[in-house]
Amino acid sequence: MLLTYLTTSELSKLIKYNHRTIREQLKDRVLFEGIHYIRPFGGRKILFIWEAIQRDLQVPQQQLQREVIPMANGGVAYGAN
């Protein structure tokens, strides 16, 4: 299955949210690393996975919330649901 990777600016045009809102409010609260976005080659750049975002756009917020455990390197681990 081929996935569509989008930059923050490209995603903002598709879901009609400002790119700053995506980075500051949605990322790591609604859009999770490893599910909705990746950091290719361990870098700072973020690429969003369009198919995962499309799938979860209509899922109620309560079903998306997960236990998040901060990691020392700045990443996060997701607890069991």
GROMACS elastic network, one bead per residue, 0.5 to 0.9 nm:
[ bonds ]
;  ai    aj funct       b0    kb
    3    49     6  0.66603   500
    3    50     6  0.72919   500
    3    51     6  0.67110   500
    3    52     6  0.89928   500
    4    48     6  0.80658   500
    4    49     6  0.58249   500
    4    50     6  0.54953   500
    4    51     6  0.67965   500
    5    37     6  0.83077   500
    5    38     6  0.89553   500
    5    47     6  0.55716   500
    5    48     6  0.53842   500
    5    50     6  0.62154   500
    5    51     6  0.87936   500
    6     9     6  0.78714   500
    6    10     6  0.56511   500
    6    11     6  0.58929   500
    6    37     6  0.88889   500
    6    46     6  0.84803   500
    6    47     6  0.53005   500
    6    49     6  0.65129   500
    6    50     6  0.67451   500
    7    10     6  0.51952   500
    7    11     6  0.61843   500
    7    12     6  0.85738   500
    7    45     6  0.84611   500
    7    46     6  0.66809   500
    7    47     6  0.51556   500
    7    48     6  0.62484   500
    8    11     6  0.51311   500
    8    12     6  0.60756   500
    8    13     6  0.88253   500
    8    19     6  0.57712   500
    8    20     6  0.85613   500
    8    22     6  0.72074   500
    8    23     6  0.75783   500
    8    46     6  0.74175   500
    8    47     6  0.72019   500
    8    48     6  0.71577   500
    9    12     6  0.50988   500
    9    13     6  0.65754   500
    9    14     6  0.89998   500
    9    18     6  0.81570   500
    9    19     6  0.56639   500
   10    13     6  0.54226   500
   10    14     6  0.66743   500
   10    19     6  0.86551   500
   11    14     6  0.51491   500
   11    15     6  0.62386   500
   11    16     6  0.80939   500
   11    17     6  0.81309   500
   11    19     6  0.77768   500
   11    22     6  0.85346   500
   11    48     6  0.73561   500
   11    50     6  0.78263   500
   12    15     6  0.54920   500
   12    16     6  0.54155   500
   12    18     6  0.55960   500
   12    19     6  0.53003   500
   12    20     6  0.89049   500
   12    21     6  0.87935   500
   12    22     6  0.72869   500
   13    16     6  0.52766   500
   13    17     6  0.70867   500
   13    18     6  0.80344   500
   13    19     6  0.85142   500
   14    17     6  0.81216   500
   15    18     6  0.89155   500
   17    20     6  0.82864   500
   17    21     6  0.64621   500
   17    22     6  0.67014   500
   18    21     6  0.51918   500
   18    22     6  0.64957   500
   18    23     6  0.89120   500
   19    22     6  0.51232   500
   19    23     6  0.63743   500
   19    24     6  0.86364   500
   20    23     6  0.51273   500
   20    24     6  0.58622   500
   20    25     6  0.79699   500
   21    24     6  0.52204   500
   21    25     6  0.52743   500
   21    26     6  0.65818   500
   21    27     6  0.85922   500
   22    25     6  0.57422   500
   22    27     6  0.59342   500
   22    31     6  0.86254   500
   23    26     6  0.62930   500
   23    27     6  0.53537   500
   23    28     6  0.87203   500
   24    27     6  0.64289   500
   24    28     6  0.88104   500
   25    28     6  0.78886   500
   25    29     6  0.68528   500
   25    30     6  0.81970   500
   26    29     6  0.53480   500
   26    30     6  0.51063   500
   26    31     6  0.57885   500
   26    32     6  0.87313   500
   27    30     6  0.61047   500
   27    32     6  0.63730   500
   27    33     6  0.80856   500
   27    36     6  0.88688   500
   27    37     6  0.86775   500
   28    31     6  0.53713   500
   28    33     6  0.69178   500
   28    68     6  0.87412   500
   28    76     6  0.85810   500
   29    32     6  0.69042   500
   29    65     6  0.76952   500
   29    66     6  0.88363   500
   30    36     6  0.87913   500
   30    61     6  0.78328   500
   30    64     6  0.69247   500
   30    65     6  0.73437   500
   31    35     6  0.74573   500
   31    36     6  0.53286   500
   31    37     6  0.71435   500
   31    48     6  0.87500   500
   31    53     6  0.75975   500
   32    35     6  0.54723   500
   32    36     6  0.52823   500
   32    37     6  0.64322   500
   32    38     6  0.87706   500
   33    36     6  0.59050   500
   33    38     6  0.56792   500
   33    39     6  0.79568   500
   33    48     6  0.89045   500
   33    75     6  0.84640   500
   33    76     6  0.80948   500
   34    37     6  0.56958   500
   34    38     6  0.55436   500
   34    39     6  0.85187   500
   35    38     6  0.76920   500
   35    48     6  0.89555   500
   35    49     6  0.77206   500
   35    52     6  0.67878   500
   35    53     6  0.86261   500
   36    47     6  0.86748   500
   36    48     6  0.57830   500
   36    49     6  0.52619   500
   36    50     6  0.75345   500
   36    51     6  0.83893   500
   36    52     6  0.55282   500
   36    53     6  0.59075   500
   37    46     6  0.66062   500
   37    47     6  0.54877   500
   37    49     6  0.53812   500
   37    50     6  0.86345   500
   37    52     6  0.85787   500
   37    53     6  0.88342   500
   38    42     6  0.87172   500
   38    45     6  0.84541   500
   38    46     6  0.58388   500
   38    47     6  0.54613   500
   38    48     6  0.64629   500
   38    49     6  0.76418   500
   39    42     6  0.55070   500
   39    43     6  0.57412   500
   39    44     6  0.63860   500
   39    45     6  0.57651   500
   39    47     6  0.63675   500
   39    48     6  0.89110   500
   40    43     6  0.60275   500
   40    44     6  0.81500   500
   40    45     6  0.70097   500
   40    46     6  0.72188   500
   40    47     6  0.74360   500
   41    44     6  0.88982   500
   42    45     6  0.85131   500
   43    46     6  0.80694   500
   48    52     6  0.85643   500
   48    53     6  0.79404   500
   49    52     6  0.56659   500
   49    53     6  0.64699   500
   49    54     6  0.88228   500
   50    53     6  0.51298   500
   50    54     6  0.60392   500
   50    55     6  0.85392   500
   51    54     6  0.51283   500
   51    55     6  0.61516   500
   51    56     6  0.87618   500
   52    55     6  0.51009   500
   52    56     6  0.63236   500
   52    57     6  0.86363   500
   53    56     6  0.52363   500
   53    57     6  0.59422   500
   54    57     6  0.53346   500
   54    58     6  0.79445   500
   55    58     6  0.71684   500
   55    59     6  0.78157   500
   56    59     6  0.51213   500
   56    60     6  0.84115   500
   56    64     6  0.80260   500
   57    60     6  0.83299   500
   58    61     6  0.88179   500
   59    62     6  0.83929   500
   59    63     6  0.67925   500
   59    64     6  0.71837   500
   60    63     6  0.56680   500
   60    64     6  0.69294   500
   61    64     6  0.51546   500
   61    65     6  0.64130   500
   62    65     6  0.55395   500
   62    66     6  0.88742   500
   63    66     6  0.82348   500
   65    68     6  0.89216   500
   65    81     6  0.88992   500
   66    78     6  0.65890   500
   66    79     6  0.67480   500
   66    80     6  0.77147   500
   66    81     6  0.65671   500
   67    77     6  0.83694   500
   67    78     6  0.56951   500
   67    80     6  0.71814   500
   67    81     6  0.74753   500
   68    76     6  0.63052   500
   68    77     6  0.58391   500
   68    79     6  0.60807   500
   69    75     6  0.87258   500
   69    76     6  0.54570   500
   69    78     6  0.60665   500
   69    79     6  0.69113   500
   70    73     6  0.85930   500
   70    74     6  0.69054   500
   70    75     6  0.62848   500
   70    77     6  0.63834   500
   70    78     6  0.88023   500
   71    74     6  0.55586   500
   71    75     6  0.52071   500
   71    76     6  0.51445   500
   71    77     6  0.67935   500
   72    75     6  0.71979   500
   72    76     6  0.85872   500
   73    76     6  0.85438   500
   78    81     6  0.86870   500
